[in-house]
């Protein structure tokens, strides 16, 4: 749906239909399911509804950022079935 960023902090919003920006119903738990898939890949975060925030520390390395983003991408593909993420 949307990606918002300020400095190193980013939030990725998941929607059921990106053309209309129709939100997933909260009982679908899209954000929770993506975060659970990220945990299985070694990245801890917690959802805010259908938004998954990334809060890397200032001392985070580029390799760690790449790992976070890769875990997010793979988790979205696993949970939401997105082919091009």
PDB file with SEQRES, HELIX, SHEET and CRYST1 records, atoms N, CA, C and O in Angstrom:
SEQRES   1 A   85  UNK UNK UNK UNK UNK UNK UNK UNK UNK UNK UNK UNK UNK          
SEQRES   2 A   85  UNK UNK UNK UNK UNK UNK UNK UNK UNK UNK UNK UNK UNK          
SEQRES   3 A   85  UNK UNK UNK UNK UNK UNK UNK UNK UNK UNK UNK UNK UNK          
SEQRES   4 A   85  UNK UNK UNK UNK UNK UNK UNK UNK UNK UNK UNK UNK UNK          
SEQRES   5 A   85  UNK UNK UNK UNK UNK UNK UNK UNK UNK UNK UNK UNK UNK          
SEQRES   6 A   85  UNK UNK UNK UNK UNK UNK UNK UNK UNK UNK UNK UNK UNK          
SEQRES   7 A   85  UNK UNK UNK UNK UNK UNK UNK                                  
HELIX    1 AA1 UNK A   26  UNK A   28  5                                   3    
HELIX    2 AA2 UNK A   30  UNK A   40  1                                  11    
HELIX    3 AA3 UNK A   62  UNK A   80  1                                  19    
SHEET    1 AA1 4 UNK A   2  UNK A   6  0                                        
SHEET    2 AA1 4 UNK A   9  UNK A  13 -1                                        
SHEET    3 AA1 4 UNK A  51  UNK A  55 -1                                        
SHEET    4 AA1 4 UNK A  47  UNK A  48 -1                                        
SHEET    1 AA2 2 UNK A  15  UNK A  17  0                                        
SHEET    2 AA2 2 UNK A  22  UNK A  23 -1                                        
CRYST1    1.000    1.000    1.000  90.00  90.00  90.00 P 1           1          
ATOM      1  N   UNK A   1       0.804  -1.189   0.000  1.00  0.00           N  
ATOM      2  CA  UNK A   1       0.000   0.000   0.000  1.00  0.00           C  
ATOM      3  C   UNK A   1       0.848   1.254   0.000  1.00  0.00           C  
ATOM      4  O   UNK A   1       0.668   2.148  -0.827  1.00  0.00           O  
ATOM      5  N   UNK A   2       1.793   1.304   0.960  1.00  0.00           N  
ATOM      6  CA  UNK A   2       2.615   2.501   1.081  1.00  0.00           C  
ATOM      7  C   UNK A   2       3.874   2.132   1.855  1.00  0.00           C  
ATOM      8  O   UNK A   2       3.866   1.237   2.699  1.00  0.00           O  
ATOM      9  N   UNK A   3       4.948   2.840   1.548  1.00  0.00           N  
ATOM     10  CA  UNK A   3       6.185   2.725   2.306  1.00  0.00           C  
ATOM     11  C   UNK A   3       6.523   4.121   2.786  1.00  0.00           C  
ATOM     12  O   UNK A   3       6.668   5.050   1.993  1.00  0.00           O  
ATOM     13  N   UNK A   4       6.647   4.254   4.104  1.00  0.00           N  
ATOM     14  CA  UNK A   4       6.981   5.558   4.693  1.00  0.00           C  
ATOM     15  C   UNK A   4       8.332   5.427   5.380  1.00  0.00           C  
ATOM     16  O   UNK A   4       8.655   4.392   5.964  1.00  0.00           O  
ATOM     17  N   UNK A   5       9.117   6.501   5.299  1.00  0.00           N  
ATOM     18  CA  UNK A   5      10.446   6.443   5.885  1.00  0.00           C  
ATOM     19  C   UNK A   5      10.859   7.806   6.427  1.00  0.00           C  
ATOM     20  O   UNK A   5      10.611   8.842   5.810  1.00  0.00           O  
ATOM     21  N   UNK A   6      11.489   7.779   7.585  1.00  0.00           N  
ATOM     22  CA  UNK A   6      12.130   8.950   8.161  1.00  0.00           C  
ATOM     23  C   UNK A   6      13.468   8.457   8.701  1.00  0.00           C  
ATOM     24  O   UNK A   6      13.504   7.651   9.631  1.00  0.00           O  
ATOM     25  N   UNK A   7      14.555   8.933   8.129  1.00  0.00           N  
ATOM     26  CA  UNK A   7      15.866   8.452   8.546  1.00  0.00           C  
ATOM     27  C   UNK A   7      15.979   6.963   8.290  1.00  0.00           C  
ATOM     28  O   UNK A   7      15.714   6.495   7.182  1.00  0.00           O  
ATOM     29  N   UNK A   8      16.374   6.213   9.319  1.00  0.00           N  
ATOM     30  CA  UNK A   8      16.492   4.764   9.177  1.00  0.00           C  
ATOM     31  C   UNK A   8      15.192   4.027   9.453  1.00  0.00           C  
ATOM     32  O   UNK A   8      15.092   2.833   9.171  1.00  0.00           O  
ATOM     33  N   UNK A   9      14.202   4.708   9.995  1.00  0.00           N  
ATOM     34  CA  UNK A   9      12.944   4.068  10.352  1.00  0.00           C  
ATOM     35  C   UNK A   9      12.022   4.036   9.136  1.00  0.00           C  
ATOM     36  O   UNK A   9      11.792   5.056   8.487  1.00  0.00           O  
ATOM     37  N   UNK A  10      11.497   2.846   8.839  1.00  0.00           N  
ATOM     38  CA  UNK A  10      10.588   2.696   7.697  1.00  0.00           C  
ATOM     39  C   UNK A  10       9.374   1.891   8.142  1.00  0.00           C  
ATOM     40  O   UNK A  10       9.465   1.064   9.050  1.00  0.00           O  
ATOM     41  N   UNK A  11       8.254   2.136   7.504  1.00  0.00           N  
ATOM     42  CA  UNK A  11       7.033   1.366   7.742  1.00  0.00           C  
ATOM     43  C   UNK A  11       6.462   0.925   6.409  1.00  0.00           C  
ATOM     44  O   UNK A  11       6.282   1.736   5.501  1.00  0.00           O  
ATOM     45  N   UNK A  12       6.178  -0.360   6.297  1.00  0.00           N  
ATOM     46  CA  UNK A  12       5.628  -0.922   5.070  1.00  0.00           C  
ATOM     47  C   UNK A  12       4.183  -1.321   5.354  1.00  0.00           C  
ATOM     48  O   UNK A  12       3.915  -2.170   6.203  1.00  0.00           O  
ATOM     49  N   UNK A  13       3.257  -0.693   4.629  1.00  0.00           N  
ATOM     50  CA  UNK A  13       1.826  -0.942   4.827  1.00  0.00           C  
ATOM     51  C   UNK A  13       1.333  -1.979   3.818  1.00  0.00           C  
ATOM     52  O   UNK A  13       1.618  -1.880   2.624  1.00  0.00           O  
ATOM     53  N   UNK A  14       0.596  -2.965   4.306  1.00  0.00           N  
ATOM     54  CA  UNK A  14       0.046  -4.000   3.452  1.00  0.00           C  
ATOM     55  C   UNK A  14      -1.428  -3.734   3.200  1.00  0.00           C  
ATOM     56  O   UNK A  14      -2.180  -3.434   4.128  1.00  0.00           O  
ATOM     57  N   UNK A  15      -1.838  -3.845   1.946  1.00  0.00           N  
ATOM     58  CA  UNK A  15      -3.235  -3.661   1.571  1.00  0.00           C  
ATOM     59  C   UNK A  15      -3.682  -4.847   0.732  1.00  0.00           C  
ATOM     60  O   UNK A  15      -2.867  -5.507   0.087  1.00  0.00           O  
ATOM     61  N   UNK A  16      -4.978  -5.111   0.746  1.00  0.00           N  
ATOM     62  CA  UNK A  16      -5.537  -6.228  -0.013  1.00  0.00           C  
ATOM     63  C   UNK A  16      -5.480  -5.958  -1.514  1.00  0.00           C  
ATOM     64  O   UNK A  16      -5.281  -6.881  -2.303  1.00  0.00           O  
ATOM     65  N   UNK A  17      -5.653  -4.700  -1.910  1.00  0.00           N  
ATOM     66  CA  UNK A  17      -5.638  -4.325  -3.324  1.00  0.00           C  
ATOM     67  C   UNK A  17      -4.853  -3.020  -3.460  1.00  0.00           C  
ATOM     68  O   UNK A  17      -5.307  -1.965  -3.018  1.00  0.00           O  
ATOM     69  N   UNK A  18      -3.678  -3.102  -4.074  1.00  0.00           N  
ATOM     70  CA  UNK A  18      -2.824  -1.903  -4.148  1.00  0.00           C  
ATOM     71  C   UNK A  18      -3.392  -0.848  -5.085  1.00  0.00           C  
ATOM     72  O   UNK A  18      -3.051   0.328  -4.956  1.00  0.00           O  
ATOM     73  N   UNK A  19      -4.251  -1.235  -6.028  1.00  0.00           N  
ATOM     74  CA  UNK A  19      -4.840  -0.241  -6.940  1.00  0.00           C  
ATOM     75  C   UNK A  19      -5.839   0.662  -6.213  1.00  0.00           C  
ATOM     76  O   UNK A  19      -5.863   1.876  -6.419  1.00  0.00           O  
ATOM     77  N   UNK A  20      -6.654   0.052  -5.366  1.00  0.00           N  
ATOM     78  CA  UNK A  20      -7.675   0.814  -4.636  1.00  0.00           C  
ATOM     79  C   UNK A  20      -7.236   1.151  -3.214  1.00  0.00           C  
ATOM     80  O   UNK A  20      -7.900   1.922  -2.522  1.00  0.00           O  
ATOM     81  N   UNK A  21      -6.131   0.579  -2.785  1.00  0.00           N  
ATOM     82  CA  UNK A  21      -5.607   0.718  -1.417  1.00  0.00           C  
ATOM     83  C   UNK A  21      -6.586   0.188  -0.370  1.00  0.00           C  
ATOM     84  O   UNK A  21      -6.601   0.646   0.772  1.00  0.00           O  
ATOM     85  N   UNK A  22      -7.393  -0.775  -0.776  1.00  0.00           N  
ATOM     86  CA  UNK A  22      -8.313  -1.422   0.161  1.00  0.00           C  
ATOM     87  C   UNK A  22      -7.501  -2.158   1.218  1.00  0.00           C  
ATOM     88  O   UNK A  22      -6.644  -2.977   0.887  1.00  0.00           O  
ATOM     89  N   UNK A  23      -7.765  -1.874   2.469  1.00  0.00           N  
ATOM     90  CA  UNK A  23      -7.010  -2.470   3.568  1.00  0.00           C  
ATOM     91  C   UNK A  23      -7.399  -3.927   3.788  1.00  0.00           C  
ATOM     92  O   UNK A  23      -8.531  -4.330   3.519  1.00  0.00           O  
ATOM     93  N   UNK A  24      -6.441  -4.708   4.281  1.00  0.00           N  
ATOM     94  CA  UNK A  24      -6.768  -6.046   4.760  1.00  0.00           C  
ATOM     95  C   UNK A  24      -7.629  -5.882   6.007  1.00  0.00           C  
ATOM     96  O   UNK A  24      -7.386  -4.972   6.800  1.00  0.00           O  
ATOM     97  N   UNK A  25      -8.620  -6.732   6.197  1.00  0.00           N  
ATOM     98  CA  UNK A  25      -9.325  -6.690   7.478  1.00  0.00           C  
ATOM     99  C   UNK A  25      -8.335  -7.067   8.588  1.00  0.00           C  
ATOM    100  O   UNK A  25      -7.471  -7.919   8.386  1.00  0.00           O  
ATOM    101  N   UNK A  26      -8.462  -6.437   9.750  1.00  0.00           N  
ATOM    102  CA  UNK A  26      -7.510  -6.712  10.828  1.00  0.00           C  
ATOM    103  C   UNK A  26      -7.517  -8.177  11.243  1.00  0.00           C  
ATOM    104  O   UNK A  26      -6.494  -8.700  11.684  1.00  0.00           O  
ATOM    105  N   UNK A  27      -8.674  -8.853  11.104  1.00  0.00           N  
ATOM    106  CA  UNK A  27      -8.702 -10.263  11.495  1.00  0.00           C  
ATOM    107  C   UNK A  27      -7.903 -11.143  10.523  1.00  0.00           C  
ATOM    108  O   UNK A  27      -7.626 -12.299  10.843  1.00  0.00           O  
ATOM    109  N   UNK A  28      -7.530 -10.631   9.356  1.00  0.00           N  
ATOM    110  CA  UNK A  28      -6.655 -11.371   8.447  1.00  0.00           C  
ATOM    111  C   UNK A  28      -5.233 -11.426   8.988  1.00  0.00           C  
ATOM    112  O   UNK A  28      -4.449 -12.286   8.586  1.00  0.00           O  
ATOM    113  N   UNK A  29      -4.896 -10.520   9.890  1.00  0.00           N  
ATOM    114  CA  UNK A  29      -3.606 -10.478  10.564  1.00  0.00           C  
ATOM    115  C   UNK A  29      -2.426 -10.482   9.604  1.00  0.00           C  
ATOM    116  O   UNK A  29      -1.435 -11.170   9.847  1.00  0.00           O  
ATOM    117  N   UNK A  30      -2.518  -9.729   8.526  1.00  0.00           N  
ATOM    118  CA  UNK A  30      -1.444  -9.693   7.531  1.00  0.00           C  
ATOM    119  C   UNK A  30      -0.127  -9.248   8.153  1.00  0.00           C  
ATOM    120  O   UNK A  30       0.908  -9.873   7.922  1.00  0.00           O  
ATOM    121  N   UNK A  31      -0.154  -8.183   8.936  1.00  0.00           N  
ATOM    122  CA  UNK A  31       1.074  -7.693   9.561  1.00  0.00           C  
ATOM    123  C   UNK A  31       1.671  -8.700  10.528  1.00  0.00           C  
ATOM    124  O   UNK A  31       2.883  -8.916  10.537  1.00  0.00           O  
ATOM    125  N   UNK A  32       0.827  -9.312  11.337  1.00  0.00           N  
ATOM    126  CA  UNK A  32       1.299 -10.310  12.306  1.00  0.00           C  
ATOM    127  C   UNK A  32       1.924 -11.493  11.583  1.00  0.00           C  
ATOM    128  O   UNK A  32       2.991 -11.966  11.975  1.00  0.00           O  
ATOM    129  N   UNK A  33       1.277 -11.970  10.544  1.00  0.00           N  
ATOM    130  CA  UNK A  33       1.783 -13.142   9.823  1.00  0.00           C  
ATOM    131  C   UNK A  33       3.114 -12.842   9.142  1.00  0.00           C  
ATOM    132  O   UNK A  33       3.999 -13.697   9.122  1.00  0.00           O  
ATOM    133  N   UNK A  34       3.270 -11.638   8.581  1.00  0.00           N  
ATOM    134  CA  UNK A  34       4.546 -11.267   7.954  1.00  0.00           C  
ATOM    135  C   UNK A  34       5.636 -11.187   9.024  1.00  0.00           C  
ATOM    136  O   UNK A  34       6.751 -11.660   8.804  1.00  0.00           O  
ATOM    137  N   UNK A  35       5.326 -10.595  10.177  1.00  0.00           N  
ATOM    138  CA  UNK A  35       6.317 -10.507  11.257  1.00  0.00           C  
ATOM    139  C   UNK A  35       6.715 -11.889  11.767  1.00  0.00           C  
ATOM    140  O   UNK A  35       7.886 -12.121  12.070  1.00  0.00           O  
ATOM    141  N   UNK A  36       5.760 -12.802  11.864  1.00  0.00           N  
ATOM    142  CA  UNK A  36       6.088 -14.169  12.288  1.00  0.00           C  
ATOM    143  C   UNK A  36       7.017 -14.847  11.292  1.00  0.00           C  
ATOM    144  O   UNK A  36       7.935 -15.568  11.683  1.00  0.00           O  
ATOM    145  N   UNK A  37       6.779 -14.614  10.007  1.00  0.00           N  
ATOM    146  CA  UNK A  37       7.662 -15.181   8.977  1.00  0.00           C  
ATOM    147  C   UNK A  37       9.054 -14.553   9.056  1.00  0.00           C  
ATOM    148  O   UNK A  37      10.054 -15.225   8.806  1.00  0.00           O  
ATOM    149  N   UNK A  38       9.118 -13.270   9.402  1.00  0.00           N  
ATOM    150  CA  UNK A  38      10.416 -12.609   9.552  1.00  0.00           C  
ATOM    151  C   UNK A  38      11.184 -13.189  10.738  1.00  0.00           C  
ATOM    152  O   UNK A  38      12.403 -13.346  10.667  1.00  0.00           O  
ATOM    153  N   UNK A  39      10.483 -13.508  11.827  1.00  0.00           N  
ATOM    154  CA  UNK A  39      11.132 -14.118  12.993  1.00  0.00           C  
ATOM    155  C   UNK A  39      11.786 -15.434  12.596  1.00  0.00           C  
ATOM    156  O   UNK A  39      12.898 -15.734  13.029  1.00  0.00           O  
ATOM    157  N   UNK A  40      11.097 -16.219  11.774  1.00  0.00           N  
ATOM    158  CA  UNK A  40      11.675 -17.493  11.319  1.00  0.00           C  
ATOM    159  C   UNK A  40      12.943 -17.268  10.499  1.00  0.00           C  
ATOM    160  O   UNK A  40      13.753 -18.182  10.343  1.00  0.00           O  
ATOM    161  N   UNK A  41      13.116 -16.057   9.978  1.00  0.00           N  
ATOM    162  CA  UNK A  41      14.315 -15.705   9.207  1.00  0.00           C  
ATOM    163  C   UNK A  41      15.327 -14.924  10.059  1.00  0.00           C  
ATOM    164  O   UNK A  41      16.318 -14.409   9.542  1.00  0.00           O  
ATOM    165  N   UNK A  42      15.066 -14.844  11.353  1.00  0.00           N  
ATOM    166  CA  UNK A  42      16.019 -14.228  12.259  1.00  0.00           C  
ATOM    167  C   UNK A  42      15.910 -12.723  12.425  1.00  0.00           C  
ATOM    168  O   UNK A  42      16.830 -12.094  12.948  1.00  0.00           O  
ATOM    169  N   UNK A  43      14.793 -12.127  11.985  1.00  0.00           N  
ATOM    170  CA  UNK A  43      14.611 -10.681  12.114  1.00  0.00           C  
ATOM    171  C   UNK A  43      13.394 -10.424  13.008  1.00  0.00           C  
ATOM    172  O   UNK A  43      12.294 -10.901  12.727  1.00  0.00           O  
ATOM    173  N   UNK A  44      13.605  -9.671  14.081  1.00  0.00           N  
ATOM    174  CA  UNK A  44      12.525  -9.375  15.025  1.00  0.00           C  
ATOM    175  C   UNK A  44      11.945  -7.998  14.750  1.00  0.00           C  
ATOM    176  O   UNK A  44      12.682  -7.016  14.658  1.00  0.00           O  
ATOM    177  N   UNK A  45      10.639  -7.925  14.622  1.00  0.00           N  
ATOM    178  CA  UNK A  45       9.898  -6.680  14.532  1.00  0.00           C  
ATOM    179  C   UNK A  45       8.487  -6.977  14.993  1.00  0.00           C  
ATOM    180  O   UNK A  45       8.145  -8.134  15.243  1.00  0.00           O  
ATOM    181  N   UNK A  46       7.674  -5.963  15.109  1.00  0.00           N  
ATOM    182  CA  UNK A  46       6.290  -6.181  15.528  1.00  0.00           C  
ATOM    183  C   UNK A  46       5.394  -5.286  14.683  1.00  0.00           C  
ATOM    184  O   UNK A  46       5.763  -4.156  14.363  1.00  0.00           O  
ATOM    185  N   UNK A  47       4.220  -5.788  14.324  1.00  0.00           N  
ATOM    186  CA  UNK A  47       3.345  -5.013  13.450  1.00  0.00           C  
ATOM    187  C   UNK A  47       2.570  -3.944  14.209  1.00  0.00           C  
ATOM    188  O   UNK A  47       2.353  -4.041  15.417  1.00  0.00           O  
ATOM    189  N   UNK A  48       2.169  -2.949  13.481  1.00  0.00           N  
ATOM    190  CA  UNK A  48       1.210  -1.957  13.958  1.00  0.00           C  
ATOM    191  C   UNK A  48       0.041  -2.070  12.994  1.00  0.00           C  
ATOM    192  O   UNK A  48       0.004  -1.386  11.970  1.00  0.00           O  
ATOM    193  N   UNK A  49      -0.915  -2.934  13.322  1.00  0.00           N  
ATOM    194  CA  UNK A  49      -2.006  -3.243  12.392  1.00  0.00           C  
ATOM    195  C   UNK A  49      -1.441  -3.928  11.165  1.00  0.00           C  
ATOM    196  O   UNK A  49      -0.804  -4.977  11.270  1.00  0.00           O  
ATOM    197  N   UNK A  50      -1.671  -3.339   9.998  1.00  0.00           N  
ATOM    198  CA  UNK A  50      -1.169  -3.888   8.742  1.00  0.00           C  
ATOM    199  C   UNK A  50       0.119  -3.203   8.295  1.00  0.00           C  
ATOM    200  O   UNK A  50       0.479  -3.266   7.119  1.00  0.00           O  
ATOM    201  N   UNK A  51       0.803  -2.560   9.211  1.00  0.00           N  
ATOM    202  CA  UNK A  51       2.079  -1.900   8.909  1.00  0.00           C  
ATOM    203  C   UNK A  51       3.187  -2.643   9.641  1.00  0.00           C  
ATOM    204  O   UNK A  51       3.088  -2.900  10.841  1.00  0.00           O  
ATOM    205  N   UNK A  52       4.244  -2.985   8.908  1.00  0.00           N  
ATOM    206  CA  UNK A  52       5.419  -3.603   9.518  1.00  0.00           C  
ATOM    207  C   UNK A  52       6.525  -2.554   9.541  1.00  0.00           C  
ATOM    208  O   UNK A  52       6.997  -2.116   8.492  1.00  0.00           O  
ATOM    209  N   UNK A  53       6.936  -2.154  10.748  1.00  0.00           N  
ATOM    210  CA  UNK A  53       8.006  -1.166  10.845  1.00  0.00           C  
ATOM    211  C   UNK A  53       9.378  -1.836  10.888  1.00  0.00           C  
ATOM    212  O   UNK A  53       9.521  -2.956  11.378  1.00  0.00           O  
ATOM    213  N   UNK A  54      10.358  -1.147  10.378  1.00  0.00           N  
ATOM    214  CA  UNK A  54      11.755  -1.559  10.494  1.00  0.00           C  
ATOM    215  C   UNK A  54      12.473  -0.476  11.280  1.00  0.00           C  
ATOM    216  O   UNK A  54      12.493   0.684  10.869  1.00  0.00           O  
ATOM    217  N   UNK A  55      13.063  -0.850  12.414  1.00  0.00           N  
ATOM    218  CA  UNK A  55      13.747   0.084  13.307  1.00  0.00           C  
ATOM    219  C   UNK A  55      15.195  -0.345  13.505  1.00  0.00           C  
ATOM    220  O   UNK A  55      15.546  -0.809  14.590  1.00  0.00           O  
ATOM    221  N   UNK A  56      16.035  -0.206  12.505  1.00  0.00           N  
ATOM    222  CA  UNK A  56      17.434  -0.616  12.721  1.00  0.00           C  
ATOM    223  C   UNK A  56      18.143   0.365  13.651  1.00  0.00           C  
ATOM    224  O   UNK A  56      17.847   1.560  13.655  1.00  0.00           O  
ATOM    225  N   UNK A  57      19.071  -0.152  14.430  1.00  0.00           N  
ATOM    226  CA  UNK A  57      19.876   0.704  15.283  1.00  0.00           C  
ATOM    227  C   UNK A  57      20.838   1.513  14.416  1.00  0.00           C  
ATOM    228  O   UNK A  57      21.130   1.135  13.281  1.00  0.00           O  
ATOM    229  N   UNK A  58      21.323   2.621  14.953  1.00  0.00           N  
ATOM    230  CA  UNK A  58      22.237   3.458  14.177  1.00  0.00           C  
ATOM    231  C   UNK A  58      23.553   2.752  13.859  1.00  0.00           C  
ATOM    232  O   UNK A  58      24.226   3.105  12.891  1.00  0.00           O  
ATOM    233  N   UNK A  59      23.917   1.776  14.653  1.00  0.00           N  
ATOM    234  CA  UNK A  59      25.170   1.058  14.404  1.00  0.00           C  
ATOM    235  C   UNK A  59      24.963  -0.155  13.488  1.00  0.00           C  
ATOM    236  O   UNK A  59      25.879  -0.963  13.333  1.00  0.00           O  
ATOM    237  N   UNK A  60      23.796  -0.294  12.889  1.00  0.00           N  
ATOM    238  CA  UNK A  60      23.507  -1.416  12.002  1.00  0.00           C  
ATOM    239  C   UNK A  60      24.380  -1.336  10.751  1.00  0.00           C  
ATOM    240  O   UNK A  60      24.561  -0.264  10.172  1.00  0.00           O  
ATOM    241  N   UNK A  61      24.913  -2.474  10.348  1.00  0.00           N  
ATOM    242  CA  UNK A  61      25.760  -2.513   9.150  1.00  0.00           C  
ATOM    243  C   UNK A  61      24.910  -2.642   7.894  1.00  0.00           C  
ATOM    244  O   UNK A  61      23.728  -2.978   7.960  1.00  0.00           O  
ATOM    245  N   UNK A  62      25.521  -2.375   6.761  1.00  0.00           N  
ATOM    246  CA  UNK A  62      24.802  -2.543   5.488  1.00  0.00           C  
ATOM    247  C   UNK A  62      24.365  -3.988   5.286  1.00  0.00           C  
ATOM    248  O   UNK A  62      23.281  -4.248   4.765  1.00  0.00           O  
ATOM    249  N   UNK A  63      25.206  -4.919   5.697  1.00  0.00           N  
ATOM    250  CA  UNK A  63      24.859  -6.341   5.562  1.00  0.00           C  
ATOM    251  C   UNK A  63      23.623  -6.665   6.407  1.00  0.00           C  
ATOM    252  O   UNK A  63      22.768  -7.440   5.979  1.00  0.00           O  
ATOM    253  N   UNK A  64      23.527  -6.083   7.592  1.00  0.00           N  
ATOM    254  CA  UNK A  64      22.363  -6.321   8.444  1.00  0.00           C  
ATOM    255  C   UNK A  64      21.100  -5.697   7.849  1.00  0.00           C  
ATOM    256  O   UNK A  64      20.021  -6.283   7.926  1.00  0.00           O  
ATOM    257  N   UNK A  65      21.234  -4.512   7.257  1.00  0.00           N  
ATOM    258  CA  UNK A  65      20.088  -3.879   6.574  1.00  0.00           C  
ATOM    259  C   UNK A  65      19.626  -4.758   5.420  1.00  0.00           C  
ATOM    260  O   UNK A  65      18.429  -4.985   5.245  1.00  0.00           O  
ATOM    261  N   UNK A  66      20.581  -5.252   4.631  1.00  0.00           N  
ATOM    262  CA  UNK A  66      20.218  -6.140   3.513  1.00  0.00           C  
ATOM    263  C   UNK A  66      19.501  -7.384   4.015  1.00  0.00           C  
ATOM    264  O   UNK A  66      18.548  -7.850   3.390  1.00  0.00           O  
ATOM    265  N   UNK A  67      19.958  -7.927   5.147  1.00  0.00           N  
ATOM    266  CA  UNK A  67      19.312  -9.115   5.721  1.00  0.00           C  
ATOM    267  C   UNK A  67      17.880  -8.788   6.141  1.00  0.00           C  
ATOM    268  O   UNK A  67      16.970  -9.578   5.894  1.00  0.00           O  
ATOM    269  N   UNK A  68      17.673  -7.640   6.768  1.00  0.00           N  
ATOM    270  CA  UNK A  68      16.325  -7.228   7.178  1.00  0.00           C  
ATOM    271  C   UNK A  68      15.401  -7.113   5.974  1.00  0.00           C  
ATOM    272  O   UNK A  68      14.282  -7.626   5.986  1.00  0.00           O  
ATOM    273  N   UNK A  69      15.878  -6.434   4.935  1.00  0.00           N  
ATOM    274  CA  UNK A  69      15.046  -6.214   3.747  1.00  0.00           C  
ATOM    275  C   UNK A  69      14.779  -7.532   3.024  1.00  0.00           C  
ATOM    276  O   UNK A  69      13.671  -7.767   2.543  1.00  0.00           O  
ATOM    277  N   UNK A  70      15.803  -8.394   2.948  1.00  0.00           N  
ATOM    278  CA  UNK A  70      15.604  -9.699   2.308  1.00  0.00           C  
ATOM    279  C   UNK A  70      14.578 -10.518   3.088  1.00  0.00           C  
ATOM    280  O   UNK A  70      13.710 -11.154   2.490  1.00  0.00           O  
ATOM    281  N   UNK A  71      14.672 -10.508   4.421  1.00  0.00           N  
ATOM    282  CA  UNK A  71      13.703 -11.234   5.250  1.00  0.00           C  
ATOM    283  C   UNK A  71      12.301 -10.687   5.047  1.00  0.00           C  
ATOM    284  O   UNK A  71      11.339 -11.451   4.967  1.00  0.00           O  
ATOM    285  N   UNK A  72      12.179  -9.364   4.963  1.00  0.00           N  
ATOM    286  CA  UNK A  72      10.865  -8.753   4.715  1.00  0.00           C  
ATOM    287  C   UNK A  72      10.326  -9.179   3.358  1.00  0.00           C  
ATOM    288  O   UNK A  72       9.173  -9.594   3.247  1.00  0.00           O  
ATOM    289  N   UNK A  73      11.163  -9.077   2.319  1.00  0.00           N  
ATOM    290  CA  UNK A  73      10.738  -9.447   0.963  1.00  0.00           C  
ATOM    291  C   UNK A  73      10.295 -10.905   0.901  1.00  0.00           C  
ATOM    292  O   UNK A  73       9.235 -11.212   0.356  1.00  0.00           O  
ATOM    293  N   UNK A  74      11.105 -11.802   1.459  1.00  0.00           N  
ATOM    294  CA  UNK A  74      10.764 -13.227   1.435  1.00  0.00           C  
ATOM    295  C   UNK A  74       9.507 -13.515   2.255  1.00  0.00           C  
ATOM    296  O   UNK A  74       8.701 -14.366   1.880  1.00  0.00           O  
ATOM    297  N   UNK A  75       9.342 -12.817   3.359  1.00  0.00           N  
ATOM    298  CA  UNK A  75       8.172 -13.032   4.214  1.00  0.00           C  
ATOM    299  C   UNK A  75       6.896 -12.549   3.540  1.00  0.00           C  
ATOM    300  O   UNK A  75       5.852 -13.194   3.642  1.00  0.00           O  
ATOM    301  N   UNK A  76       6.977 -11.414   2.851  1.00  0.00           N  
ATOM    302  CA  UNK A  76       5.811 -10.927   2.102  1.00  0.00           C  
ATOM    303  C   UNK A  76       5.424 -11.944   1.034  1.00  0.00           C  
ATOM    304  O   UNK A  76       4.247 -12.266   0.869  1.00  0.00           O  
ATOM    305  N   UNK A  77       6.420 -12.444   0.314  1.00  0.00           N  
ATOM    306  CA  UNK A  77       6.144 -13.429  -0.738  1.00  0.00           C  
ATOM    307  C   UNK A  77       5.521 -14.693  -0.149  1.00  0.00           C  
ATOM    308  O   UNK A  77       4.589 -15.255  -0.724  1.00  0.00           O  
ATOM    309  N   UNK A  78       6.035 -15.136   0.991  1.00  0.00           N  
ATOM    310  CA  UNK A  78       5.514 -16.348   1.632  1.00  0.00           C  
ATOM    311  C   UNK A  78       4.080 -16.161   2.126  1.00  0.00           C  
ATOM    312  O   UNK A  78       3.218 -17.007   1.885  1.00  0.00           O  
ATOM    313  N   UNK A  79       3.836 -15.060   2.810  1.00  0.00           N  
ATOM    314  CA  UNK A  79       2.540 -14.867   3.474  1.00  0.00           C  
ATOM    315  C   UNK A  79       1.474 -14.349   2.527  1.00  0.00           C  
ATOM    316  O   UNK A  79       0.342 -14.833   2.535  1.00  0.00           O  
ATOM    317  N   UNK A  80       1.826 -13.376   1.720  1.00  0.00           N  
ATOM    318  CA  UNK A  80       0.819 -12.728   0.870  1.00  0.00           C  
ATOM    319  C   UNK A  80       0.849 -13.222  -0.569  1.00  0.00           C  
ATOM    320  O   UNK A  80       0.008 -12.829  -1.377  1.00  0.00           O  
ATOM    321  N   UNK A  81       1.801 -14.068  -0.892  1.00  0.00           N  
ATOM    322  CA  UNK A  81       1.859 -14.631  -2.234  1.00  0.00           C  
ATOM    323  C   UNK A  81       2.290 -13.658  -3.301  1.00  0.00           C  
ATOM    324  O   UNK A  81       2.024 -13.875  -4.483  1.00  0.00           O  
ATOM    325  N   UNK A  82       2.952 -12.586  -2.905  1.00  0.00           N  
ATOM    326  CA  UNK A  82       3.396 -11.582  -3.882  1.00  0.00           C  
ATOM    327  C   UNK A  82       4.564 -12.144  -4.682  1.00  0.00           C  
ATOM    328  O   UNK A  82       5.524 -12.662  -4.111  1.00  0.00           O  
ATOM    329  N   UNK A  83       4.481 -12.041  -5.989  1.00  0.00           N  
ATOM    330  CA  UNK A  83       5.551 -12.563  -6.853  1.00  0.00           C  
ATOM    331  C   UNK A  83       6.668 -11.546  -7.034  1.00  0.00           C  
ATOM    332  O   UNK A  83       7.847 -11.901  -7.008  1.00  0.00           O  
ATOM    333  N   UNK A  84       6.304 -10.296  -7.215  1.00  0.00           N  
ATOM    334  CA  UNK A  84       7.314  -9.252  -7.441  1.00  0.00           C  
ATOM    335  C   UNK A  84       7.301  -8.316  -6.255  1.00  0.00           C  
ATOM    336  O   UNK A  84       6.443  -7.439  -6.149  1.00  0.00           O  
ATOM    337  N   UNK A  85       8.253  -8.508  -5.367  1.00  0.00           N  
ATOM    338  CA  UNK A  85       8.335  -7.683  -4.167  1.00  0.00           C  
ATOM    339  C   UNK A  85       9.667  -6.962  -4.188  1.00  0.00           C  
ATOM    340  O   UNK A  85       9.970  -6.199  -3.271  1.00  0.00           O  
TER     341      UNK A  85                                                      
END                                                                             
